[in-house]
Amino acid sequence: MPAKPTNSPRQVLFASLIGTTIEFFDFYIYATAAVIVFPALFFPKSDPASAILASLATFAIAFVARPIGAALFGHFGDRIGRKTTLVIALSTMGLSTVAIGALPTYTSIGTAAPLLLALCRFGQGLGLGGEWGGAVLLAIENAPPNKRAWYGMFPQLGAPIGFFLSSGVFLLLSRLMTDKQFFTFGWRLPFLSSAALVFIGLYVRLTITETPIFAESLKRNEQHKVPLLSVFRDHTRTLVAGILLCLATFVLFYLMIVFALSWGTTALGFPRSKFLLMQLFCVLFFAATIPISALMAERGRRRVMFAVSIAIAIFGIFLGPLFAAGTTGAFATLAIGLTLMGLTYGPVGTMVSEIFPTPVRYTGSSMAFSLAGIFGASLAPYIATWLAKTYGLKYVGYYLSVSALLTILGLLMIRETSSETLTTAETAPIS
């Protein structure tokens, strides 16, 4: 039997929540800066269009770096422990973010400025690749057997909280500063302020002990020499299932947050401020439904995910006409989409982690999530925009429906894990 946990629930849940909050806070502030700040300050002004494309390319670097970070931090997380690895991952992510806020611009150091920006973004991606999986494991490997889904949803709450914090910071800056002040020094403040969140996160994580599940595994000497090799060699089907389980979640999120904003403020003619306010309000639905779905998933992960995935597939059929139906239709699209997002996002972290055995759980779950991010996140806005321009908005919905069907396929590849202990679920069983 695993040793009794020595960490208090408050410590565990806050330590798992703070890292993903920082992750999404960093994501949103970089995404905003990549559009409105970096093209003007970190790239030559002679070709504005090329500057914007180059800036967005630095944004994409993190998606490439995340699987590398998942492999790197997953290796040490499965070899030496969750706690130490999470501290290093958070430090890597935090230092990279703060460094962006202190970078000299193109006017000061020329071409070195975008190179340093890209390097910092790569560092962010490395840290992010190790953060999510470790945060979920910190939660579920400290959880009582009948509360793993509830504990596992706390890292997921970092997404809406990070969104609110970043939006709040930029909204405050826009009200307190002129454009000149913002471009001179104001844009740096969100990146530098991340240091406060990182400090709190490191303090909390340094005070906790190793998860009891991993401590018992370490005593039994179950560690693999190269966890990544073991995942690809011995758990290939489990890895594929894990990627598919996350796919609809990523596609839905990036359609509602990135594509909807872009298409809504261009093709549909919404003022940016109005659409951002609609998104900000509808994120409340996202935040509210995460704990609801986690509670439901305590009685069965698969049936909850099956039901939500079917609902996403149906929503995709009506997404195009609904989104184009004026203000009411656009608001309804965001509200329904982000409600479904919360329902699928709440249990998915726990589910993906539970299908991998303890000795490779950090590596396996992190790789599945990171690779799903490449297939579902990095490509979704581009694919959706191309479909909308080429075939019409309804095909964006069909694209979402197909991703939901692929997630259902992933669910068919595994069995229910809610009644199993983490120490006995040694493989991802096939239905």
C-alpha positions in Angstrom: 0.0 0.0 0.0 1.3 3.5 -0.7 2.4 5.7 2.2 0.0 8.1 3.6 0.4 11.6 2.1 2.3 14.1 4.2 1.2 17.1 2.3 -2.0 18.9 3.2 -4.7 19.1 0.6 -4.4 22.9 0.6 -0.6 22.7 -0.2 -1.1 20.1 -2.9 -4.0 21.9 -4.7 -2.4 25.3 -4.6 1.0 24.0 -5.7 -0.6 22.3 -8.7 -2.8 25.3 -9.5 -0.2 28.0 -9.4 2.0 26.6 -12.1 -0.7 26.2 -14.7 -2.0 29.7 -13.8 1.4 31.1 -14.6 1.6 28.9 -17.7 -1.6 30.4 -19.2 -0.8 33.9 -17.9 2.4 33.7 -19.8 0.7 32.3 -22.8 -1.9 35.1 -23.0 0.5 38.0 -22.4 2.9 36.7 -25.0 0.1 36.1 -27.5 -1.0 39.7 -27.1 2.5 41.1 -27.3 3.3 39.0 -30.4 0.5 40.9 -32.2 0.7 44.5 -30.9 4.2 45.0 -29.4 6.9 42.7 -30.8 6.5 43.5 -34.5 7.1 47.2 -33.8 9.9 46.8 -31.2 11.8 43.6 -32.1 11.9 43.5 -35.9 12.8 45.9 -38.7 10.1 48.5 -39.3 10.7 48.6 -43.1 8.3 45.7 -43.7 5.4 45.6 -41.2 3.8 42.6 -42.7 7.0 40.5 -42.4 7.5 41.8 -38.9 4.1 40.5 -37.8 4.7 37.1 -39.4 8.2 36.8 -37.8 6.7 37.8 -34.4 4.0 35.1 -34.8 6.7 32.6 -35.7 8.4 33.3 -32.3 5.0 32.6 -30.7 4.9 29.2 -32.5 8.4 28.2 -31.2 6.8 27.2 -27.8 4.7 24.6 -29.5 7.9 23.0 -30.9 9.7 23.3 -27.6 6.9 21.8 -25.5 7.4 18.1 -26.6 11.1 18.6 -26.0 10.4 19.9 -22.5 7.9 17.1 -22.0 10.7 14.5 -22.8 13.3 16.3 -20.8 11.4 17.1 -17.6 9.4 13.8 -18.0 12.7 11.9 -17.9 13.7 13.5 -14.6 10.2 13.5 -13.2 10.0 9.7 -13.7 13.6 9.1 -12.6 14.2 11.4 -9.6 10.8 12.7 -8.6 7.9 15.0 -9.3 8.7 17.7 -6.7 12.3 18.5 -7.8 11.3 18.4 -11.5 8.4 20.7 -11.0 10.6 23.3 -9.2 13.0 23.3 -12.1 10.3 23.4 -14.8 8.6 26.4 -13.1 12.0 28.1 -12.7 12.8 27.6 -16.4 9.4 29.0 -17.5 9.5 31.9 -15.0 13.0 33.0 -15.8 12.3 33.0 -19.5 9.2 35.1 -19.1 10.8 37.6 -16.9 13.8 37.8 -19.2 11.4 38.8 -22.1 10.4 41.8 -20.0 14.0 42.9 -19.7 15.1 42.4 -23.3 16.6 45.3 -25.3 14.8 46.1 -28.5 15.8 46.1 -32.2 16.7 49.7 -32.0 19.2 49.0 -29.3 20.9 45.8 -30.4 19.7 45.1 -34.0 19.1 41.5 -35.1 20.2 40.1 -31.7 16.9 41.3 -30.3 14.6 38.9 -32.2 17.1 36.1 -31.6 17.1 36.6 -27.9 13.3 36.9 -28.0 13.1 33.5 -29.8 15.5 32.0 -27.3 13.4 33.2 -24.4 10.3 31.8 -26.1 12.0 28.5 -26.5 12.8 28.5 -22.8 9.2 29.2 -22.0 8.2 26.2 -24.2 10.6 23.9 -22.5 9.3 24.8 -19.0 5.7 24.6 -20.2 6.3 21.1 -21.6 7.2 19.9 -18.1 4.8 22.0 -16.1 1.4 20.6 -17.0 2.0 16.9 -16.6 3.9 17.4 -13.3 1.2 19.6 -11.9 -1.5 17.1 -12.7 0.6 14.3 -11.2 1.3 16.3 -8.1 -2.5 16.6 -7.6 -3.7 13.1 -8.4 -0.8 11.2 -6.8 -1.6 12.9 -3.5 -5.4 12.5 -3.9 -7.6 10.0 -2.0 -8.7 7.2 -4.4 -12.2 8.6 -4.7 -11.1 12.2 -5.3 -8.5 12.0 -8.1 -10.7 13.7 -10.7 -11.5 16.5 -8.2 -7.8 17.0 -7.3 -6.8 16.7 -11.0 -9.1 19.5 -12.1 -7.2 22.1 -10.0 -4.3 22.4 -12.5 -7.0 22.8 -15.2 -8.4 25.9 -13.4 -5.2 27.7 -14.3 -6.5 28.3 -17.8 -9.4 30.6 -17.0 -7.6 32.2 -14.1 -4.6 32.9 -16.3 -6.9 34.4 -18.9 -8.5 36.7 -16.3 -5.2 37.8 -14.9 -3.6 38.6 -18.2 -6.7 40.3 -19.6 -6.9 42.3 -16.3 -3.3 43.5 -16.6 -3.6 44.7 -20.2 -7.0 46.3 -19.5 -5.5 48.2 -16.5 -2.5 49.3 -18.6 -4.7 50.5 -21.4 -6.6 52.7 -19.0 -3.6 54.0 -17.1 -1.1 54.6 -19.9 -0.9 56.4 -23.2 0.2 54.4 -26.3 3.6 56.0 -26.1 4.0 55.0 -22.4 2.8 51.5 -23.2 5.3 51.0 -26.0 8.1 52.6 -24.1 7.9 50.6 -20.9 4.3 49.5 -20.1 4.4 46.3 -22.2 7.3 45.0 -20.0 5.2 45.1 -16.8 3.1 42.0 -17.4 6.3 39.9 -18.1 8.1 41.3 -15.1 5.1 40.9 -12.9 5.2 37.2 -13.6 8.1 37.0 -11.2 5.8 37.5 -8.3 3.6 34.5 -9.3 6.8 32.4 -9.9 8.1 33.3 -6.5 4.9 32.2 -4.8 4.8 29.0 -6.8 8.4 28.1 -6.0 7.9 28.8 -2.3 4.9 26.5 -2.1 6.5 23.8 -4.2 9.7 23.8 -2.1 7.6 23.2 1.1 5.9 20.1 -0.2 7.2 16.5 -0.1 7.4 13.9 -2.9 4.1 12.3 -3.9 3.5 9.0 -2.0 2.7 7.1 -5.2 6.1 8.0 -6.7 7.9 7.5 -3.3 6.6 3.9 -3.2 7.6 3.3 -6.8 11.1 4.6 -6.0 11.3 2.1 -3.1 10.4 -0.7 -5.4 13.1 0.4 -7.8 10.6 0.6 -10.7 12.3 3.4 -12.6 13.1 3.0 -16.3 16.5 4.0 -17.6 15.0 6.0 -20.5 11.3 6.6 -19.8 10.7 8.2 -23.2 11.9 5.1 -24.9 9.7 2.9 -22.8 6.7 5.1 -23.6 7.2 4.8 -27.4 8.2 1.2 -27.3 5.9 -0.3 -24.7 3.0 2.1 -24.5 2.6 3.2 -28.1 -1.1 2.6 -28.2 -1.6 4.3 -24.9 0.3 7.4 -26.2 -1.9 7.5 -29.3 -5.0 7.2 -27.2 -3.8 10.0 -24.9 -3.2 12.3 -27.8 -6.7 11.6 -29.2 -8.2 12.1 -25.8 -6.9 15.7 -25.7 -7.5 16.5 -29.4 -11.0 17.9 -29.3 -10.2 19.9 -26.2 -7.3 21.7 -27.9 -9.3 22.3 -31.2 -12.3 23.6 -29.3 -10.3 26.0 -27.1 -8.3 27.5 -29.9 -11.4 27.9 -32.1 -13.2 29.8 -29.3 -10.2 31.9 -28.2 -8.0 32.5 -31.2 -10.1 31.8 -34.4 -13.3 33.3 -33.1 -11.5 36.6 -32.1 -9.8 36.8 -35.5 -12.8 36.0 -37.6 -15.3 37.9 -35.4 -13.3 41.1 -35.6 -12.6 40.9 -39.4 -15.1 38.9 -41.4 -18.0 39.5 -39.0 -17.1 43.1 -38.3 -17.3 43.1 -34.4 -15.3 45.8 -32.7 -12.3 44.2 -31.0 -13.2 45.6 -27.5 -16.8 44.3 -27.8 -15.7 40.8 -28.8 -13.0 40.6 -26.1 -15.6 41.5 -23.5 -17.9 38.8 -24.8 -15.0 36.3 -24.6 -14.0 37.5 -21.1 -17.6 37.0 -19.9 -18.0 33.6 -21.5 -14.8 32.3 -19.9 -16.8 32.3 -16.7 -18.7 29.4 -18.2 -15.4 27.7 -18.9 -14.3 28.2 -15.2 -17.6 27.1 -13.8 -18.0 23.9 -15.6 -14.5 22.6 -14.9 -15.3 21.5 -11.3 -18.8 20.3 -12.3 -17.3 17.9 -14.9 -14.6 16.8 -12.4 -17.3 15.9 -9.8 -19.3 13.9 -12.4 -16.1 12.1 -13.5 -15.6 10.7 -10.1 -18.3 8.2 -11.0 -16.8 7.4 -14.3 -14.3 9.3 -16.6 -15.2 7.7 -19.9 -18.9 8.2 -19.8 -18.5 11.9 -19.0 -15.9 12.3 -21.8 -18.1 10.3 -24.2 -21.1 12.5 -23.5 -19.2 15.7 -23.8 -17.4 14.6 -27.0 -20.7 13.7 -28.6 -22.1 17.2 -27.5 -19.0 18.8 -29.1 -19.6 16.9 -32.3 -23.2 18.1 -32.5 -22.2 21.6 -31.6 -19.8 21.6 -34.5 -22.7 20.9 -36.9 -24.4 24.1 -35.9 -21.4 26.3 -35.1 -21.1 28.0 -38.5 -24.7 29.3 -38.9 -24.9 30.2 -35.2 -21.6 32.1 -35.2 -22.7 34.2 -38.2 -26.1 35.1 -36.7 -25.2 38.5 -35.3 -24.3 39.5 -31.8 -26.7 37.0 -30.1 -25.4 34.1 -32.3 -21.8 35.0 -31.7 -22.3 35.2 -27.9 -24.2 31.9 -27.9 -21.4 30.3 -29.8 -18.8 31.4 -27.3 -21.0 30.6 -24.3 -21.8 27.0 -25.6 -18.3 26.4 -26.8 -16.6 27.5 -23.6 -19.1 25.6 -21.5 -18.3 22.4 -23.4 -14.6 23.3 -23.1 -14.9 23.3 -19.3 -16.8 20.0 -19.3 -14.1 18.3 -21.4 -11.1 20.0 -19.8 -12.0 19.2 -16.2 -11.4 15.4 -16.3 -9.0 15.1 -19.3 -5.9 15.7 -17.2 -6.7 13.0 -14.7 -7.8 10.6 -17.4 -4.6 11.0 -19.5 -2.4 10.6 -16.4 -4.2 7.5 -15.1 -3.7 5.5 -18.3 0.1 5.5 -17.9 1.9 3.4 -15.2 3.7 5.3 -12.4 7.3 4.7 -13.7 6.5 6.5 -17.0 3.4 8.6 -16.0 5.2 12.0 -16.1 6.7 11.4 -19.5 3.7 9.7 -21.0 1.1 12.2 -20.0 3.3 15.2 -20.8 4.1 13.8 -24.2 0.5 13.0 -25.0 -0.6 16.5 -24.0 2.2 18.3 -25.8 1.8 16.3 -29.0 -2.0 16.9 -28.9 -1.1 20.6 -28.6 0.9 20.5 -31.8 -1.9 18.7 -33.7 -4.9 20.4 -32.1 -3.6 23.8 -31.0 -0.9 25.1 -33.3 -2.8 24.2 -36.4 -6.4 24.9 -35.4 -6.6 28.7 -36.1 -4.8 28.3 -39.5 -7.0 25.3 -40.6 -10.2 27.0 -39.4 -9.3 30.2 -41.3 -8.5 28.4 -44.5 -11.7 26.3 -44.3 -13.8 29.4 -43.6 -12.3 31.4 -46.5 -12.3 28.4 -48.9 -15.5 26.5 -48.1 -17.5 28.7 -45.7 -17.9 29.0 -41.9 -19.9 25.8 -41.5 -16.8 23.7 -42.4 -15.0 25.1 -39.4 -17.8 23.4 -37.4 -17.3 20.2 -39.3 -13.6 20.4 -38.5 -14.5 20.6 -34.8 -16.9 17.6 -35.1 -14.2 15.5 -36.7 -11.8 16.3 -33.8 -14.6 15.2 -31.4 -15.0 11.9 -33.3 -11.2 11.3 -33.0 -11.4 11.9 -29.3 -14.2 9.3 -29.1 -11.9 6.9 -30.9 -9.3 7.5 -28.2 -11.9 6.8 -25.5 -12.7 3.5 -27.2 -9.0 2.5 -26.9 -9.0 2.6 -23.1 -11.1 1.3 -20.3 -12.5 3.0 -17.2 -9.8 3.9 -14.6 -11.8 5.6 -11.9 -12.0 2.4 -9.7 -8.4 1.4 -10.1 -5.5 2.4 -7.9 -2.6 4.2 -9.5 -0.2 1.6 -8.4 -2.0 -1.3 -10.0 -2.9 0.3 -13.4 0.3 -0.8 -15.0 -0.8 -0.4 -18.6 -3.4 1.5 -20.5 -5.8 -1.4 -21.1 -7.7 -1.8 -24.4 -11.4 -2.1 -24.4 
